[in-house]
Amino acid sequence: MDKRITKVYAKGKELLLVLKYPELSLHNNASDLSARVQARTLDVSLHTMLENGTKLKDTFMTTSQTPEN
């Protein structure tokens, strides 16, 4: 536990940057989040019937997961 506390203390300024710059992401796993959305979509709709439907679904998922700047 002491080692973990020492590590957190050493990186304190980096960890607290999000307070100074709220636009920073709290994590860096955007690809993991996208994969979760895709998996949840499969849970709900199971699959598409045609290849064209698969392409359309993938395009929609990509555009809906792209953050607006």
C-alpha positions in Angstrom: 0.0 0.0 0.0 2.9 2.4 0.8 4.3 1.8 -2.7 1.0 2.7 -4.3 0.6 5.9 -2.2 4.1 6.9 -3.2 3.3 6.4 -6.9 0.1 8.4 -6.7 2.0 11.2 -4.8 4.7 11.2 -7.4 2.2 11.6 -10.2 0.0 14.0 -8.3 0.4 17.0 -10.7 -0.4 14.8 -13.7 -3.4 13.3 -12.1 -4.8 16.7 -11.1 -4.5 18.2 -14.6 -8.1 17.4 -15.3 -9.1 19.9 -12.7 -7.2 22.7 -14.5 -8.3 21.5 -17.9 -11.8 19.9 -17.7 -11.8 19.1 -21.4 -9.2 16.4 -20.8 -10.5 12.9 -20.8 -10.5 11.0 -17.5 -9.3 7.9 -19.3 -7.6 6.9 -22.5 -9.6 3.8 -23.5 -11.9 5.2 -26.2 -11.4 2.1 -28.3 -12.5 -0.1 -25.4 -15.6 2.0 -25.1 -16.3 1.7 -28.8 -16.0 -2.0 -28.5 -18.5 -2.1 -25.7 -21.0 -0.1 -27.8 -20.6 -2.6 -30.6 -21.1 -5.5 -28.3 -24.2 -4.0 -26.8 -25.6 -3.4 -30.2 -25.0 -7.1 -31.0 -26.8 -8.0 -27.8 -29.9 -6.0 -28.9 -30.1 -6.7 -32.6 -28.1 -10.0 -32.9 -27.0 -9.4 -36.5 -27.8 -7.9 -39.9 -29.4 -9.9 -42.7 -27.3 -8.5 -45.6 -23.7 -7.4 -46.2 -25.0 -3.9 -47.1 -26.8 -3.7 -43.8 -23.6 -4.6 -42.0 -21.7 -1.9 -43.8 -24.4 0.6 -43.0 -24.5 -0.4 -39.3 -20.7 -0.1 -39.0 -20.7 3.3 -40.7 -23.5 4.5 -38.4 -21.6 3.2 -35.3 -18.4 4.9 -36.4 -20.1 8.3 -37.0 -22.2 8.1 -33.8 -19.1 7.3 -31.7 -16.9 10.1 -33.2 -16.7 13.0 -30.7 -17.7 16.4 -31.9 -15.0 19.1 -31.7 
